[in-house]
Structures are given as C-alpha cells and as structure tokens.
C-alpha cells in the first residue's frame, strides 16, 4: 500500500494539506498505540507499526519535494540514488553562480528556483493519472535542478 492509498487520497504532486490533516487525524484515531494499551502484544505491535507508517506518510506528503520524488518513484521514473544527468547549460549557469557567490546571490538563486518551478507549475498543480510520461520527465528534471539550487543556497547560508 502506498502513502496515497493509506490516506485515501488521489496520487498527486501537490497534496491538499487540509485533506491530508483531516485524514491523518482520522487514521490516528483508529490506529494510535495509546488506544491499544489493553490489546495483546501483537495488537500493540500492529498499532505501533501502523501509527509509524501514518507518521512517515504524513511527513513525506507535507513536503512537496519529497512528494514529487515519491510520485516519480511510484511511476518508475526515479530510482533510489539515481545519478541524474543535468543539462550542460544549467550546470554552466550554476558554476558561474557558485563562483560568484555573495550576499546578493540569495535573491538571484531564489529567482532561478522560481523560474524552474514556473516551467512545471501546470504539470505539478494539475497532475492526474493521464499526465504524460514526457511531462513527468520535465518534473523529474525540475526535481534534480531544484536539489542542485538548494545545495547552493545551503552553502550560502552555511
């Protein structure tokens, strides 16, 4: 069972946070270990395992980047620890940016990140089962580019 099935939500690249919270509380009311203190050891262990899965799912689905990664994995478009080949022009732009990091760079980096999102915004916000593999490949490229940009921002903040 995947996390979307667990929360009875449609697979989406952008999860409805209010629906997610509502389902989380419903599931925890049914499965939280505190409600199974009188159960046998097996029942308590099962409740703990279910509750743990619910918590992991919530954490992942609350984070849009992690949700994108998860959907790409579900669709077989992203392998664990995949070494994605970013386009050379993007890498050159990032190298230039990296070499000239300054206090003003954060603004430029945030603009780059916003531009990357603009390229896939419609795909992410309107994803459904009929979204084409080509569109999902664009989302995959976005995911890896954003990760790269985030590493530069972290270096700048660090």
C-alpha positions as CSV (number, residue, x, y, z in Angstrom):
1,X,0.0,0.0,0.0
2,X,1.4,3.4,-1.0
3,X,1.0,6.5,1.1
4,X,-1.7,8.0,-1.0
5,X,-3.7,4.8,-0.6
6,X,-3.1,4.8,3.1
7,X,-4.6,8.4,3.3
8,X,-7.2,7.6,0.7
9,X,-6.0,10.5,-1.5
10,X,-5.5,10.5,-5.2
11,X,-1.9,10.4,-6.3
12,X,-0.8,14.0,-6.7
13,X,2.3,16.1,-7.0
14,X,0.8,18.8,-4.8
15,X,-1.2,17.3,-1.9
16,X,-4.2,19.2,-0.4
17,X,-2.9,20.0,3.1
18,X,-6.3,20.3,4.7
19,X,-7.4,16.8,3.3
20,X,-4.1,15.4,4.5
21,X,-4.5,16.7,8.0
22,X,-8.1,15.5,8.2
23,X,-7.2,12.0,7.1
24,X,-4.2,12.0,9.4
25,X,-6.4,12.6,12.5
26,X,-8.9,10.0,11.3
27,X,-6.2,7.4,10.9
28,X,-4.5,8.2,14.2
29,X,-7.9,7.9,16.0
30,X,-8.2,4.4,14.6
31,X,-4.5,3.3,14.9
32,X,-2.7,5.2,17.6
33,X,-0.9,2.9,20.0
34,X,-2.5,4.7,23.0
35,X,-5.8,3.2,22.0
36,X,-4.4,-0.3,22.1
37,X,-2.9,-0.4,25.7
38,X,-5.4,-3.1,26.6
39,X,-4.6,-5.2,23.5
40,X,-2.3,-8.2,23.4
41,X,1.3,-7.7,22.5
42,X,0.7,-8.5,18.8
43,X,-2.2,-5.9,18.7
44,X,0.0,-3.3,20.3
45,X,2.9,-4.0,17.9
46,X,0.5,-3.8,14.9
47,X,-0.9,-0.5,16.2
48,X,2.6,0.9,16.7
49,X,3.6,-0.2,13.2
50,X,0.5,1.4,11.6
51,X,1.0,4.6,13.5
52,X,4.6,4.8,12.5
53,X,3.6,4.3,8.8
54,X,1.0,7.0,9.1
55,X,3.5,9.4,10.6
56,X,6.1,8.7,7.9
57,X,3.5,9.2,5.2
58,X,2.4,12.5,6.7
59,X,5.9,13.8,6.9
60,X,6.6,12.9,3.3
61,X,3.3,14.2,1.9
62,X,3.6,17.5,3.7
63,X,6.9,18.2,1.9
64,X,6.3,19.0,-1.8
65,X,9.8,18.0,-2.9
66,X,9.6,14.6,-1.1
67,X,6.1,14.1,-2.6
68,X,7.4,14.8,-6.1
69,X,10.2,12.3,-5.5
70,X,7.8,9.7,-4.1
71,X,5.4,10.0,-7.1
72,X,8.3,9.7,-9.6
73,X,9.4,6.6,-7.7
74,X,5.9,5.2,-7.8
75,X,5.7,5.8,-11.5
76,X,9.0,4.0,-12.0
77,X,10.7,7.2,-13.3
78,X,13.1,7.6,-10.4
79,X,15.4,5.0,-8.9
80,X,16.9,5.2,-5.4
81,X,20.2,7.1,-5.5
82,X,19.8,7.8,-9.2
83,X,22.6,9.9,-10.8
84,X,20.6,12.2,-13.0
85,X,22.5,14.0,-15.8
86,X,21.6,17.7,-15.6
87,X,21.8,19.7,-18.8
88,X,25.2,21.2,-19.5
89,X,23.8,24.7,-19.9
90,X,22.2,24.5,-16.5
91,X,25.4,23.3,-14.9
92,X,27.4,26.1,-16.5
93,X,24.9,28.6,-15.2
94,X,25.2,27.1,-11.7
95,X,29.0,27.0,-11.9
96,X,29.1,30.7,-12.7
97,X,26.7,31.4,-9.9
98,X,28.7,29.3,-7.5
99,X,32.0,31.1,-8.4
100,X,30.5,34.5,-7.7
101,X,28.5,33.8,-4.5
102,X,27.9,36.9,-2.5
103,X,25.4,38.2,0.0
104,X,23.2,39.3,-3.0
105,X,23.3,35.8,-4.5
106,X,20.3,34.5,-2.5
107,X,18.0,36.8,-4.4
108,X,19.3,35.5,-7.8
109,X,19.1,31.9,-6.6
110,X,15.5,32.3,-5.4
111,X,14.6,33.8,-8.8
112,X,16.2,30.9,-10.6
113,X,14.3,28.5,-8.3
114,X,11.0,30.3,-9.1
115,X,11.8,30.2,-12.8
116,X,12.4,26.4,-12.6
117,X,9.0,26.0,-10.8
118,X,7.2,28.2,-13.4
119,X,8.3,25.7,-16.1
120,X,6.5,22.8,-14.4
121,X,3.8,24.6,-12.4
122,X,0.9,23.5,-14.5
123,X,2.1,19.9,-14.5
124,X,2.5,19.8,-10.8
125,X,-0.7,21.6,-9.9
126,X,-2.9,19.6,-12.4
127,X,-1.3,16.2,-12.2
128,X,-3.5,13.2,-12.7
129,X,-3.3,9.7,-14.0
130,X,-3.4,10.8,-17.6
131,X,-0.4,13.1,-17.2
132,X,2.1,12.1,-19.9
133,X,5.4,10.4,-19.2
134,X,7.1,13.3,-21.1
135,X,5.5,15.8,-18.6
136,X,6.7,13.7,-15.7
137,X,10.2,13.7,-17.2
138,X,10.1,17.5,-17.0
139,X,9.1,17.3,-13.4
140,X,12.0,14.9,-12.8
141,X,14.4,17.4,-14.4
142,X,12.9,20.1,-12.2
143,X,13.3,18.0,-9.1
144,X,17.0,17.5,-9.7
145,X,17.7,21.1,-10.7
146,X,15.9,22.3,-7.6
147,X,18.0,20.0,-5.4
148,X,21.1,21.4,-7.0
149,X,20.0,25.0,-6.5
150,X,19.1,24.2,-2.9
151,X,22.6,22.9,-2.2
152,X,24.0,26.2,-3.4
153,X,21.6,28.1,-1.1
154,X,22.6,25.9,1.8
155,X,26.3,26.6,1.1
156,X,25.4,30.3,1.0
157,X,23.6,30.1,4.4
158,X,26.3,27.9,5.9
